[in-house]
């Protein structure tokens, strides 16, 4: 991994190419992200870059959290994340990472937390079929159906598709294309969709593939 940035998903739109093709894109407000700490193998046991995003007030943070920003001499941020980058020589504590770290044509991985759907049934959660609407079936037609458990094994096997919590999990979409970078507005336009609702925090880094 060579470069990375934190951003906020603004929503989706579309852009047109020179030959008139329509490309669906996700707009991400990326940065500016101040560099809070540079970890080294000698001092911390591994090399990593800690950056912040989305400025906030000092009252919103605990003293240990606030101490990291004061030590680096940067304004407090709501989001703080670490990235293990291969080359840290071009970064300095107190510096900023902006959207122009990426360029059109780059391939990236986007990490985010998917939309939460709460406690959901098997049809919504696992895309199962409804039960038949004929006589003798029901009164509920959106049940999971037969468990197939008789006197042996007299239990339901683990990992069977049943109702439960759906969504709100960490997901990575790999190998997406950067269509456009707007440095003035701190925006990166990425082809296709990325995980999470509008307004959620996402991270962008070089693709591992």
N, C-alpha and C positions, 0 to 999 in steps of 0.2 A: 504494500500500500504506500503510495507516494503522497497523495493529498486527500484531504477530507474537509467537510464543513457541516455546520448545523444550520437547519432552516425550519421554516414554518410553511405548511401546505396552505396555499391561498385558494386553490380550486382548480377547475379544468376549463380549458378553452380550446381554440383551434387556430392554427396558422397555415398560411398558404405558401407553397414553394413557387419558384420562378415559372415552372411549367403548369401551374394551376392545381396541383394536388393538395388535398386537405390532410393535415397531420394533427391528430388529437394530442394535446399536450397538457401536462400538469404544471401549474405555476408555483414555484417555491421561492419564498422570500428567504434568501440565503445570506446569513451574516448581516453586518460585519461581526466577526467573532474575535474578541481579544484573546491573546495567548496568556493564560494564567500561570502555567507551570510547564517546564520541560524536564521530564524525568530521564535519568541516565542509568546505564547499567552499573556504573561504579557506585552511585549513591543509592539508587532505588532497586537495583537488581534487574531492571528491564528498561528499555527505551520507549517513551511515550510522550505524547503532546496533549496537554489538558487545556481545553478552550471553553469559553463561555458564550452564551447567546441570550438575547432578550434582557435588556437592562431593567433593573428593579431597584426598589428603595432598600436602605440598610435595615429598616425595621422588619422587612420580610424574611431576613436571614438570621440564622443562629450565629453566635460568636465564632465558633470554629469555621463555619462557612465564610463568614465575613473576613476572617483573618487571612484566608487564602488570597482574596482580592486585594486587600490592603498591602500584603507583602509584595504582590505583583505590581501594585500601583495602577490598577485598572478599576473601572466602575463595577459595582456589584451586578451580577447577572442571575437571572432566574434559572437558567439551564447550565449545567456544567458536565462536560463529557470528556472522556479520554480516547485517544486514537493512537494505536501503535503504528507509527510511520517508519519507513525504511531510512529516510534521510531527514534529519532534524537540523541540519546545518544552516538552512535558509530561514529558520524561525528564531525569534527572540522574544523573551518575556516582555509583555507590554505592547507588542506588535499586534496587528490586526490581519485576519484572514477574510478576504472579500470574495464576492461571487466570481471575480475574474480569475480565481484559481483554476476554474474549469473553462473550457472553450467548446464551441459548437463542434460536434463530431466525437467528443469524448464518450467512452462507455463507462457507466457508473452502476454501483449498487445502492439502492435506497432502502433504509431500515425505518420502520415505523410500527405503531401499535394500531391494529385494525379496529374498525368500528365495533362497539359492544352491542350485542343484541339481547343480553340478559339470559334468563332461563327460557330455552326454546325447545319446541317439540321435535320429533324425529323428521318431520317433513321439511321444516325450515333448516334444521341443523345438518341433516344427512341426505336431503333430497330424496327421501323415500316416497313410495306411492301411498295414496289413500287406500283404505279397505274398500271392498265392494259396496255399492249402494243398494244391494238387493235385500230382500226379506231375510231375517235371521242373522244379519250382521249389524253390529252396533250395540248400544245406541251411539257410541263414539266411533267415528270413521277415520280419525287421525291418530289412532293408537299405533304403537310399534308392531302389533300383531303377535303371533305365537312366539314364545321364547324357545320352544322345541326341547324343553327339559322335562323328561319323565322321571320315573323313580331312579333312573340312572342317567345323568349324574345328579339329579335333584338340586340343581343350582343353575344360575346363569353364568356363562363363561365371561371372563374379564374381556374388556375392550369391545363388548357388543355395542352396536350403535343404538343408543337410547337418548332420551331427552336430557338436557343439562345446560350448563353455561356455554354460550356460543359467542365467539368474538373476543375482543379486547385481549389480543395476544401479539407477541412480537413476531413480525413477519419481515422478510427481506426479499425484495424483487431484484433479481440479478440482471446484469448486462443490458441496462437501458441506455438509450441514446440521448445525449444532450443536444437539443435542437437549436437553442439560442440562449445567449447570456446577455442580460441587460445590466451593465455595471452601474449606471446612474440610479436605477431603482433597486439594486441589489436583488435581482430576480434571475432564476435559472429556469428555463423551460425544458422539461423532460418529456420525451415521447411516451405516450401511454399513461396508464394510471399507476399510482403509488399507494401503499397502505395508509389507512387512517382517515378520519373525517377532516373536513376543512378546519383549519386553525390548529391542527395537531403538529407536534414537533417531530421532524424527521432528520435523519443524518444521511449525508451523501458522501461516498468515497469511491475511489477507483475500483473497478470491478475485479474480482478475484479470478474471473475466467477470461 
